[in-house]
Amino acid sequence: MQRFPRYVLLLFTAFMLLCASWKSATASPLDSATTDIAKSLSTIDRSLTGGARQLALTRVTGNKARKILNQLVSTLPFTIDAVTIDTRGQIVEVEPQSFKKVIGQDISNQPQVQLMLKEHRPVMSRLFNSVEGVHAIDAEYPVIERKGKFRGALSLLFSPEQLLRPIIEQAVAHTEVNIWVVDTEGTMLYDIMADHIGLNLFTAPLYQPFPSLLAIGRRIVAEPEGRGRYSFYRPQTNEQVTKEATWKTVSLYGKEWRIVAYRMVKE
């Protein structure tokens, strides 16, 4: 049997301990956040599925449709509004009524609506500026009668920040870990610095002076799980620090979000 020099074994042991320390430092908050975010996305799916089934028994317009929309809005606190869409891609009902002005608007040019109208399957959008005038994400679910006739869709417009912030704040409380969330196109969906939300990791000027961040960013959008190091500012300061990060993935209707947990480390 081959015998390794003692210093090689010591270096290997130190490396393994470092990896274990790194993983354990971020694993618990990351696992907690990932689990709870996935549960919230599953709740969206169940709510839309149930609502679409109810609408299939009635119509996408009228008092019954509005009651279904109101129930959806009242049970999901991160919701901006819920609407029904006809087969042409026009909004025909909305709750809450404070957004009544959107009724009649044609949103068939939005990519997620185009896909839903074409394929009659659930879809979720990227972060975009909605006709309601807010940055949000849209989850669409087709309304299909028992005989297979397509009647339109049920749409839930929600704020990813409002969904993510309470979950992440609870997951990282009393730890040295922070978490940011990015989609696979590089758009920041959540960060402790609220003004980062909506920025693109690869095009925003803020991130360009940090090649290690751009490099790990390319890995993050390409790999569902992983770990690595990068340099960036300490939150709420101009101090540049090194961060160790691990990430996992949640998804809904084919759209993936990367949940990235990190902590500051000494060089």
C-alpha positions in Angstrom: 0.0 0.0 0.0 1.3 3.4 -0.9 2.2 5.7 2.0 1.7 9.4 1.7 4.0 11.9 3.4 2.7 13.2 6.6 2.5 16.8 5.4 0.3 15.7 2.5 -2.1 14.0 4.9 -2.2 17.1 7.1 -2.9 19.3 4.1 -5.6 17.0 2.9 -7.2 16.8 6.4 -7.1 20.6 6.7 -8.7 21.0 3.3 -11.5 18.6 4.2 -12.2 20.3 7.5 -12.3 23.7 5.7 -14.8 22.3 3.2 -16.9 20.8 6.0 -16.8 24.1 7.9 -17.8 26.0 4.8 -20.6 23.7 4.0 -22.0 23.5 7.5 -21.9 27.3 7.9 -24.3 27.9 5.0 -26.1 24.5 4.7 -28.8 25.0 7.4 -30.0 28.5 6.3 -29.8 27.4 2.7 -31.7 24.2 3.2 -34.3 26.0 5.3 -34.8 28.8 2.8 -34.9 26.4 -0.2 -37.5 24.2 1.5 -39.8 27.0 2.4 -39.5 28.8 -0.9 -40.3 25.5 -2.7 -43.4 25.2 -0.4 -44.6 28.7 -1.3 -44.2 27.9 -5.1 -46.2 24.7 -4.5 -48.9 26.7 -2.8 -49.1 28.9 -5.8 -49.5 25.8 -8.0 -52.2 24.3 -5.8 -54.1 27.6 -5.6 -54.0 28.1 -9.4 -54.9 24.5 -10.1 -57.9 24.7 -7.8 -59.0 28.0 -9.1 -58.7 26.9 -12.7 -60.8 23.8 -12.0 -63.5 26.0 -10.4 -63.5 28.4 -13.3 -63.8 25.5 -15.7 -67.2 24.8 -14.1 -68.4 28.3 -14.5 -67.0 31.2 -16.6 -63.9 33.4 -16.6 -66.2 36.4 -16.2 -68.9 37.3 -13.7 -69.5 37.2 -9.9 -68.4 33.6 -9.5 -65.1 34.3 -11.3 -64.5 37.4 -9.1 -65.1 35.3 -5.9 -62.6 32.8 -7.1 -60.1 35.6 -7.7 -60.8 37.2 -4.4 -60.2 33.9 -2.6 -56.9 33.5 -4.4 -55.7 37.0 -3.5 -56.8 36.7 0.2 -54.9 33.5 0.8 -51.5 34.4 -0.8 -50.1 37.5 1.0 -47.4 38.2 -1.7 -50.1 38.6 -4.4 -50.4 41.9 -6.3 -53.6 40.8 -8.1 -55.3 37.9 -9.7 -57.0 38.1 -13.1 -58.8 36.0 -15.6 -57.9 36.1 -19.3 -60.0 35.2 -22.3 -58.9 33.1 -25.3 -57.5 36.2 -27.0 -55.3 37.2 -24.2 -57.4 40.1 -22.8 -58.0 40.6 -19.1 -61.7 40.2 -18.3 -61.8 40.1 -14.5 -59.5 41.3 -11.7 -59.2 41.3 -7.9 -58.7 43.4 -6.0 -60.9 46.0 -7.6 -58.3 48.7 -7.0 -56.8 47.4 -10.3 -60.1 47.5 -12.2 -58.4 49.8 -14.8 -56.6 46.8 -16.3 -59.8 45.1 -17.4 -60.0 45.0 -21.2 -56.2 45.3 -21.6 -54.6 43.0 -24.2 -51.6 41.2 -22.7 -51.3 38.7 -25.5 -47.9 40.2 -26.4 -46.3 39.1 -23.1 -44.1 36.0 -23.6 -45.7 33.9 -20.8 -49.2 34.6 -22.1 -48.2 33.8 -25.7 -46.8 30.4 -24.5 -49.9 29.6 -22.4 -52.3 30.6 -25.3 -50.3 28.5 -27.7 -49.7 25.4 -25.6 -52.5 25.6 -23.0 -50.2 24.7 -20.2 -49.1 26.4 -16.9 -46.3 28.9 -17.3 -44.4 31.4 -15.1 -42.8 34.6 -16.4 -39.5 36.2 -15.5 -39.5 39.5 -13.6 -41.1 42.2 -15.7 -42.9 45.5 -15.6 -46.6 44.6 -15.6 -49.6 46.6 -16.9 -50.4 47.3 -13.3 -47.2 49.4 -13.3 -45.2 47.2 -10.9 -42.2 44.8 -11.2 -43.6 41.4 -10.7 -43.8 37.8 -11.8 -46.9 36.3 -13.5 -48.0 32.6 -13.0 -50.6 31.5 -15.6 -52.8 28.5 -15.5 -55.1 27.5 -18.4 -58.8 27.1 -17.8 -60.0 24.0 -19.7 -63.4 22.4 -19.6 -63.9 18.7 -19.0 -64.5 18.2 -22.8 -61.2 19.8 -23.5 -62.3 23.2 -24.6 -60.0 26.0 -23.8 -61.8 28.9 -22.0 -58.9 31.2 -21.1 -56.6 31.4 -18.1 -56.2 32.2 -14.5 -53.3 34.5 -13.7 -51.6 35.4 -10.5 -49.3 38.4 -10.4 -47.0 38.4 -7.4 -44.0 40.1 -5.9 -41.0 37.8 -5.6 -39.5 40.1 -3.0 -42.6 39.8 -0.8 -42.6 36.1 -1.2 -38.9 35.7 -0.5 -38.0 38.3 2.1 -39.9 36.8 5.2 -38.6 33.3 4.4 -35.0 34.4 3.9 -34.9 36.7 6.9 -36.1 33.9 9.1 -33.7 31.4 7.6 -30.6 33.6 8.2 -31.6 35.1 11.5 -28.8 34.8 14.1 -26.3 33.5 11.6 -23.4 35.0 9.6 -25.1 33.9 6.4 -27.0 36.0 3.8 -29.0 34.8 0.8 -29.7 36.3 -2.6 -31.9 34.8 -5.3 -31.4 35.0 -9.1 -33.1 33.5 -12.1 -31.3 31.6 -14.9 -31.1 34.8 -17.0 -29.2 36.6 -14.3 -32.0 38.8 -13.0 -31.8 39.4 -9.2 -35.1 38.5 -7.6 -34.0 39.1 -4.0 -31.1 40.7 -2.2 -30.7 42.2 1.3 -30.0 45.4 -0.6 -33.4 46.1 -2.1 -32.0 48.4 -4.8 -30.3 45.3 -6.3 -33.6 43.6 -7.0 -34.3 43.7 -10.8 -30.7 44.2 -11.8 -29.1 41.8 -14.2 -26.0 40.1 -12.8 -24.2 40.2 -16.2 -25.2 43.6 -17.5 -25.6 46.0 -14.5 -22.7 48.4 -14.1 -22.6 47.7 -10.4 -21.3 44.1 -10.9 -18.9 44.6 -13.8 -15.7 45.5 -11.7 -15.9 42.0 -10.0 -14.8 39.3 -12.5 -15.0 36.6 -9.8 -18.7 37.5 -9.2 -19.4 37.3 -12.9 -17.6 34.0 -13.2 -19.5 32.4 -10.3 -22.7 34.0 -11.7 -22.2 32.1 -15.0 -21.8 28.9 -13.0 -24.9 29.6 -10.8 -27.2 30.1 -13.8 -25.8 27.0 -15.5 -25.6 24.6 -12.5 -28.6 23.7 -10.3 -26.2 23.2 -7.3 -22.7 24.2 -6.5 -20.3 26.3 -4.4 -17.5 28.7 -5.0 -15.9 32.0 -3.9 -16.3 35.6 -5.2 -15.5 39.1 -4.3 -18.0 41.9 -3.8 -19.1 44.6 -1.3 -20.0 43.8 2.2 -23.7 44.5 2.5 -24.5 48.2 3.0 -20.9 49.3 2.8 -18.2 50.0 0.1 -15.8 47.5 1.7 -14.7 44.8 -0.7 -14.7 41.3 0.8 -14.4 37.7 -0.2 -17.5 35.5 0.1 -18.1 31.8 0.1 -21.3 30.7 -1.6 -23.4 27.6 -2.0 -26.6 27.4 -4.0 -29.6 25.2 -4.7 -32.6 25.4 -7.0 -36.4 25.7 -6.8 -38.7 25.8 -9.8 -42.3 26.2 -10.9 -43.7 25.6 -14.4 -40.2 25.1 -15.9 -38.8 28.4 -14.5 -35.8 27.9 -12.1 -34.6 30.2 -9.3 -31.2 29.8 -7.8 -31.1 30.3 -4.0 -27.5 31.5 -3.1 -26.3 31.5 0.5 -23.0 33.2 1.3 -20.8 34.3 4.2 -17.8 36.6 4.4 -14.4 34.9 4.8 -10.9 36.1 5.4 -8.4 35.7 2.6 
